[in-house]
Amino acid sequence: MATSFEYAPAPESRGVVDIASSYGLFIDGDFVDGSGGSFKTISPASEEVLADIAEATEADVDLAVRAARRAYTRVWSRLSGRERGKYLFRIARILQERAREFAVLESLDNGKPIKESRDTDIPLAAAHFFYYAGWADKLSYAFPGETDPKPLGVAGQVIPWNFPLLMLAWKIAPALATGNTVVLKPAETTPLTALLFAQVCQQADLPPGVVNIVTGAGETGRAVVSHPGVNKVAFTGSTEVGRLIARAVAGTDKKVTLELGGKAANIVFDDAPVDQAVEGIVNGIFFNQGHVCCAGSRLLVQESVADEVLARLKRRMRTLRVGDPLDKNTDIGAINSREQLDKIRALSEIGEQEGSERWSAPCELPTRGFWFAPTIFTGVTQAHRIAREEIFGPVLSVLTFRTPKEAVEKANNTPFGLSAGIWSDKGSRILWMADQLRAGVVWANTFNKFDPTSPFGGYKESGYGREGGRHGLEGYLR
Ligand code: NAD
């Protein structure tokens, strides 16, 4: 049976972006050779090598931190907020002008579908720069009673691979708006848009040293966060590495924000508009291949409608197109790395071994690259590992409940607390639920909606501190 229309291929052109064969580090306004080795970044959809990337050593990180310190003392902290704002507006506009280039590069290096990089990642990254540009000259009004908030100095920032440019924007925009300078390390599997962003800094005439980009893996990240010249550490990534960082900075006067993992409940009540809820479930777990910290990876569905919701969900999942990230019709792209694919496979096997029932949408997966079919597990209990651990892939664990109270208990029964979703026709129930859920963000009748004006962050093992909104300024001010 044909489950969806056959679409002719509609690939976005790769020609809009120039990828160099190798990249150095961006320190003090220039690309320089690192003192260490190099590593390759590949397209996860084809395993094609895209470029050779310098691996920054401790000595390189030291140069970057010194450059950031000089830029902070001599230039950036002396500029008025209005002048800083002008640079941020300029960067935002260049990101918009070069959006297509960024979108193609992001999809190539990360594996995410072009419709997501084009319509979500890149526009939101630009929006963050616009938003914080607006705050740069209004900091004295941001916090009642605090008329002269001061920057911290040099921010050391480490980001993950799931939203490379967007996470960069979440980190760099508020840091610069508040008068700090930055040393940022992108993830080792997705360095390319950060390096293109370095070119944007040059194009915007940003004073040298205000933004420095050092590429590398965990060791480089460790060197950034533990450098004594760093005043502020901002990290987004796994809870495991978050713990290491919290330990490394304990006893120093570094200010820290940690944005870590999640295992969000997406809760569907029997009075929810079912088709909308199904779209929300699909968006909640299959957006960005499920590589989303706030993904709705635990579906809690009210028992009386569970069969109907699951039937419609499976029907919808049969129409998802998995394949070439650069094809405009693709819904689900490649898994970001072999390592991540192995982790998703291993946890899915554990799900089966522990007794849950696995169903994957029938789809043909490309032979090269890293792929995983959209999958759901039913018959999951709270004790199962797939109900407790973050899989960070296109895998949904389905649980049921009978009463709102039971829904709350199950939703909160997790070491994480980043996000949650509620689907119901009743406003009073939504407000009551939102009040009970221990999650930083609660969406009602929608999921995975982001806006630069809205703070984002977690409770418990999901980390601390908020990014976005006025709250996002706090982490960068004294
Ligand atoms: P990860 O923790 O392995 O890596 C994140 C970054 O930290 C990478 O740049 C990595 O090179 C670096 N790193 C690794 N070891 C380090 C160390 N010892 N010291 C300093 N830096 C180190 O995480 P990942 O697998 O790249 O990303 C996925 C995780 O990120 C998921 O758990 C996800 O939930 C989380 N995440 C959270 C948010 C949020 O806002 N809460 C957003 C996106 C992703």
Residues whose N, C-alpha, C, O or C-beta is under 5 A from the ligand:
A	BS01	NAD	V158 I159 P160 W161 K185 P186 A187 E188 G216 A217 G218 G221 R222 T236 G237 S238 T239 V241 L244 E259 L260 G261 G262 C293 S462
